[in-house]
Amino acid sequence: MYTKLLACAKQVGQIVVGKDAQIRLSLACLLAGGHLLIEDVPGVGKTTLAHALAISRVSSVSVSVTLELTRLPAIFYRPM
């Protein structure tokens, strides 16, 4: 099991570069059967990490991506 997890982390790590700790924590969360909420500033690879986890060897992973408009820069969103 451990070798499969390392292979999965390596596979995701080829897509999401430089986020080894986040990859390990994400895998641990998914293996424990929990939900995973990825929060960070825009443009750091949250969606890429979610998609990489979904297509990796982790079975029965469902990915739901939502866009929170209130966190977009004012150039894209004008509060009323």
N, C-alpha and C positions, 0 to 999 in steps of 0.2 A: 504494500500500500504506500509506503514511504517513497519508494522509487517512482511510483506513478504520480505522486504529488510533486516530486521534484521535476519530473518530465513536464507536467502541466505548467508549473511555475516557470520553467525555462521556455516553454512554448509561448506563454503569455508575455514573458519578459523580452522576447524577440520583437513583439509588436509594441509594447509599452516600455520604452527604454528609460532606465534610471528610477524606477518606482518599485524596487524589490520589496521594500517593507510593506507598501500598500498591496502588492500582489499577494504576499504571504498572508496578510491580515484578511484580505478579501476571500481567499481560499479557505481559511480557517472558519470564517463566518458562514460561508456557503456549505461547508462540510458539516457544521454544527446544526444545520437546518434553519438558520436564522435568516432574517432579511438583511439586506445590505444597502445602506444609504450612503452615497458618495457625495460629499460636499467639499467644495474648494472654489477658488476664484476661477473666472472664465479662462479657457484656453490651456488648461494643464493636463488634459487627457482623460477626463472622467468618462466620457462616452466611449472613447477608444478602449479603456480598461474594461468597461461593461461589455462591449461587443467582443473583445478578446476572450473574456471569461466565458461568454455564451458559446463561442465556437470552439473553445478548447475541449479537452477530454473530460471536463466535469459534466456528468450527466444530470439531467433533469434541472437545468438552470433556466429560469425564466427571466428575461430582461425587460424591464419597463423603464423607459426614459421619458422624463417630463422636463419641460422648460418652464422655469419660474420667471415670468416676465418682470417681476419687481426687482430682480437682480441684474437685469441688463443695463448697460451704460445708457445714460440719458440720450445719447445720439440715436439709439434704436428705439427707445421707449420714453414717451412723455407722460409722466404722472398727471392725472386730472385733478 
